[in-house]
Amino acid sequence: MTLPRDPFFFGYGSLVNRATHDYPRASPARVTGWARGWRGTALRRVAYLSAMPAPGTVIDGLIAAVPGGDWAALDAREAAYARHPLHHVDHDRADAADIMIYQVEPRHIADSAEHPILLSYLDCVVQGYMREFGEAGALRFFETTTGWEMGLRNDRAAPEYPRAQALTERDRAFVDAALRDLGLAPKS
């Protein structure tokens, strides 16, 4: 049986967490030539996670099919971002055709300390990395992501992130320990 040759996306943030979407044929992947970092935008006073071209850099993520090439729903979800084609993706999907990555559009960038990282957003992302790549992969996420100086807003009690996920006590402790290692211990 031949699977359709749909385009795929490469998720490196919340799209790694399969609980935030139902895109089919998802698989762990690794992309070369892009980095990941927190960026402020003029759109909201919180940080967005963005990909940035970075020759020689490698990041983990998840690829998944976009059935029929219908990007409308995903483009709406990623409205602050523009799609870019990827050329160096390591994955095990024989049916993956063109693979795209989302990057915050440069016209939206407004980095400053006034754009903190929402803890509910970070929790969602790290939960995805833990499920796909284990604790070692989640630690790689922290180590290979830039922009931590944006600071942190603890919104766990009342999540502002629209795709927030409930974490286990163990996962929450993992995130908190990784943040302490970065000097960003969440405050209650």
N, C-alpha and C positions, 0 to 999 in steps of 0.2 A: 504494500500500500504506500502510495506517495503522499506525503503530507503537503499541504499548500505552502507556497513560498511567500508567506506574509513578511512584511517588514517587522523588525523587532526594536524595542527600546532597551537601552542600558540604564538601569536605575542604580544610583550610588547613595541614595538617602532613604526617604520614606518608601520609595518604590521597591527597596530591597525587602521590605516587610510585606509579605504576601497577604496579610490580614487587611491591608489598606487598598487592595485592588483585586480584581478577578481576571486579570489578563492570563491567557492560557500559555502552555508550553514554556513555563518559566524555568530557568536554570542558572546556577551560579556561573559567574564569568569574571574575567579580569581584562581591563583595558590598559593599553600603553599609550602614553602621550597626553594624558589628562591627569590633573590633580583635583582635589576636592577641598573647598573651604567655605567658611561662613562669611556671608556678605550682607551688608545693610543695603536697603533699597529705599527709594523715595515713595514706594507703594505702601509700606507699613513700617511701624517703628519697632520691628523685630527682625532678627537675622534670618536669611534664607540660606540654605545649603546649595552651593553652586559648583559646577565643574568648570575648570579653567584649563586651556591648553598648557601643557608642561612637558616638553620633549624629554623622553627617557623615564618619566614617572609612571608608576603602575598603581592602579587602585582596583580593589575588589568591588563587585556589585552583582546585579541580577539582570539577566536579559529575559524578555518575554515578548510573545507575539502580539502584534496589533492586527487582529483579524480583518482581512479585506483592505488593509491599509487605511482604515477609518480612524484617523487621528483626532477627530473632533473632541471626544470626551477627554482624552489625555491632554490635548492642547489646552482645553478649558481648565483642567486641574492644574496645569503647569503654566498658567497665563503670564507669569512674570518672566518666563524662560523662552528661548528660541531653540529649535532643534538643529543639531549639527550631525553630519555623517561621521561615523567612526571607521577607521581603517585597520586598526590593530587590536582585535578582540580575541581573547583565548576563551573558548567555550566548547561544549560537547554536543551542540545542536546541529545536526546535518540539515535541518529545515530552516535555519536562520538565514534570511536573505539580508537585505540592507539593515544595518543597526544604527540607530540614532541615539544621541545623548542630548540632554537638555542643559543649557547654560543660561544663567540670569542674563538678560539683555543688558549690555553696557549702559544704555540710556537710563536704566533704572538704578544703577549702583550709587549708593550714598553711604559709604562706610563711616561709622562713628560709634562712639560708646553709647549712643542713644538707640542702638539697635541690638538689644540683647538676644541671646539664644533662648528660645522657650524650652524649658526642661521637658514639657510634654512632647515637643517635637523631637528633641534628642532621645528621649526614652523610646519613642516609636522607631526611630532609625536604629538604635542600638539593639532593640529587641529583634529586628530583622536580621542584623548581622550575627547575633548570637544564634538564631535559628538556622541560618544558612552556613555560617563559617565557624560556629562555636566561640568559646571565650577568646581563643587566640585570634580569630578573625575580628572580633569586636574590639580587642585591644589594638589590632592593626588599624581599625577605623580611627580610633583616637590618635594614634601615632602619625597617621598619614593625612590628617585633616588639619587645615590651618584656620586662622581667624578666631581662635579661642579668646583672644583679647577683647572680643565684642562683649564679653561678660555673659551672665546667666540670669534669667528670671524664673524663679520657682513658681510655676503655675500648676503643679500637680493637683492641688486641692480643687482647683476650678480650671481645667485645661482650656487654653485658648486655641491650641492647635486642633483644626477640624477633624483630623484623622487620629487623634490620640488613642492609645491602646493601654489597657490595664496591664501592669507589670506584676510579676510575682515578687515577693519580698526578696528572694535571691537575686533576681534581675535588677531590682531597684538598688540593692546593696552593691552590685557590680558596677552600675552606672555611677553611683555616689563615690565609690572608691577610685574609679578612673578619673572622675572630676577632681577629687582631692589631690591625686597625683599631678594634675595640671594646675593646682592652686585655685580651683573653682568650686570648693565645697558648697553644695546647695544649702541655702538657708530655709528653714521651715516657713 
